[in-house]
Amino acid sequence: MNRIKEVLEDKGIKQVWLAERLGKSFNTVNGYVQNRTQPSLETLYEIAKILDVNPKELLIS
């Protein structure tokens, strides 16, 4: 499980914007946001960098 959806909402960022920055399809990013699929660690770190957060903030402990 991840907190990508919450972080996007907190920052007022749309999934489409994140998908463009990641170079991934909207459907892929939507899968991450809805917790249907989980990003690889490499992608998780890339998302954290794009969103300017610590990668740990994207994880549910």
N, C-alpha and C positions, 0 to 999 in steps of 0.2 A: 504494500500500500504506500501511496505517496501523497504529498500535500501540494502538488503542483497547482491544482485548482484554487486552493485557498490563497497561495502566494500570488497567482495571477489576479485574483479578485482584489486582494489587498493593494496591489500596485496599479489596478485599473488597466491591466494589459489584456488584450484579446488573444485568443488561441491562434487566430490567423497570423497575427504579428509574430508570435513565437515560432510558428511553423515556417514562416519566411526566413527568420533569422537562423533557424536550425537547418534549413534546406530540406525539410521533410514535408510530407503531405499533411493537409489539415486532418485527414482521417487518422493518421499515425499519432499526431499530437493529441487529438481528441481521445484516442484510446488511452494515452498516458493520463490525461486529465480526468477521465472517467474511471480510471483504475481497472480497465479491461485488460490492458497490457502494461508491462513495466519497461521503462527505458533501460538500456544497458548502463553500466556504471559510467562509461565514457560519455554517453549522451546525458546522463544525469548531471555530471560535472559541467558539461557544456550549457545545459539549461540554467544551472546555478550561476555560471559566469554571465550569461546573457541577462538574467534577472537580477544580478548583483546581490546575491544572497549566498550564505554559507550552504554547501551541499546538504549539511545536516538538517537545515530548515525545510528541505524538500521531503524528508523522510518522517514517517510516523514511528515513534518508538513505543 
